[in-house]
Amino acid sequence: MADALVAALPCTLPPGPVWGQEDAVRTPSTYEPVDWLTLLRLLGWSTTVSSWSDPGVETSRHDVVVLAGDPDKLPPNHQDRLAERLRREAVLVISPAGSASPDFYGRRLAWTGPGGRADWLLPSDLKGRELEAPTGAEVWVTLEGRPVVVARRTGRQSVLVTIGLEPAGNWAPAAVAVMKRVLTFGCPVPTAWLDLAGTLVLRMDDPGGAPNVHLRSWSYRRLTETEWEGIGELLRLRGAYMSVGYTPGWLDDGDADRGTLLVDGAEPVRTGGAIHPSARVVHVDRAGNAPGRVNDYTSEYRGIERLREQGLVSVELHGYTHMHADAERWAAARDRYDEVGWYQEFTPESDAVLASRDAAGHPLALGDALLRKTFGVQSTTLVCPGDAWTPATLRHALQIGLSLVSARGFALRHEGRFCWCAGIATIPLDAPSGDHFAAELPVICRFHDLEPATLGVPWLGQAVDEWRRLGARRLIDFRELSSALALRLGLRRDSGGEWCLDIGGDGGESLPRPVPVLLHVPGGGPPPTDIRVERAGTDLRLPVQTIEGGIGRVMLPASA
């Protein structure tokens, strides 16, 4: 397996279930250990985080060592700790430049290192630190023609890379691509990594939820079974897949004068704050926000379930009710139909209500159980209702086994905490921009069932087509992304000289669709023409396609 160590300067592993800064668009910082960790995980590499002061750093067996943090706080010859390893083995060591190098700003960024040249013109200034390039050093990246990434080769083909890029919060997707190239093209050992360039994750929020019935400013009808068939057809024609953030619990206001409620075709006893399975609900508006409108959640459920059975959509957890944890207080409140705050499920106020409940009574546990009962699947991702969450929310998401979180930003699970990923943009579907694909990481496009319900199903096809025109070449769901990120990839040559792709982790047996993997052999040689894939007794031989810069691509097949 490709094995990486992020050595924090000093170790900044936080307590609790959350690490990193959530943002819809943010460039990774070369100083932040969590940003390097998530970037390495997005490659499909095994990654460990440790303190630079850990005495095991110099004797570790990792192929890649990233010194993440402020290098100005280290002793002058800190890399000497790795000197023995660098003499014996081929290791990639990466560290930020620090304030010793003069800073400047520019917009013309160029990669001139291994794998072929690439150029970007940035829409805003990027901060760089001009580096010296002594005799024998290689300039891998320039900003306005001035060196900002310099590599030195030492020992047994080891490579020491200094990075002088400091995005400082600006969204610069090209800088993400540069960091990926340093890790992959610049590694002195053979590498294999997930090809996530041009990937779009489609995320639809709010099916199943009651807010469209109760909240006056969010009133619209449910999509019908027939309309879901239309959504399935437009996905099928485009080779696209979509995640549905489903809310499995329907919250009743208890007002029989305002609307008639049917559950499994019968009228239940009306109780304010009662929760019913969304898939069994039909609500007929009598004197509410849309008198005469029939909100048929059973038709919606049948449409979603048919597309799920066809493999066109996956269902993920969008809370339990999408509403405040104190359901009875909401039902009694005078502003229950107008105050948006009642429709935020995971907030500090809700945490206070839930503090007296055990884990089994938390909305996430209840929602997860009801979602599994409704669709017969285990969700992989928490799609946060209203993009709101708290650390307590994510602690419960870990307890029920979720792997990903999608809110304003995107987080992946790593060793008992969710880590927010810089470099992955989360963008409204109706705000297309091809600039985000320059990061060569997935772009998450979010929208609600409101848009196709009010603008028509063709609106979805038109929006997807615009993203495809701007560079989206794979349209996937969270289930596919979660399965791919669970893989641990490695490339090696066996004792007989044959190239082998090793696959570790726990995602391979549940891959819903083929996953593209890129290969790089150091030294400028071509990739192999075919490769053996070994995992858990499976022995396959797959063809390798050669693409630009001497990179190979192989399609890892889906599980039977």
Secondary structure, DSSP 8 states (H G I E B T S, - for coil): --EEEEEEES----SSSEES---SS----TT-HHHHHHHHHHHT-EEEEEETT-TTGGG---SEEEEEE-GGGS-TTGGGGGHHHHHHS--EEEEE--TTS-EEEEEEEEE-STT--EEEEEEEEEEEE-----TT-EEEEEETTEEEEEEEEETTTEEEEEE-EE-TT---HHHHHHHHHHHHTT-SS-EEEE--TTEEEEEEE-TT-SHHHH-GGG------HHHHHHHHHHHHHTTB-EEEEE--EEE----TTTEEEEETTB-----TT-EEEGGGEEEEESSSSSTT-EEEHHHHHHHHHHHHHTTSEEEEE--SSSS-S-HHHHHH-TTTTT-GGGG--SSHHHHHHHTTS-GGGSHHHHHHHHHHHHHS----EEE-GGG---HHHHHHHHHTT--EEESSSEEEEETTEEEE-SS-EEEETTS--GGGGGG-S-EEEEEETHHHHHH-HHHHHHHHHHHHHTT--EEE-HHHHHHHHTEEEEEEE-TTS-EEEEEEES-GGG-SS-EEEEEE-TTS----SEEEEEETTEEEEEE-EEEGGGEEEEEE----
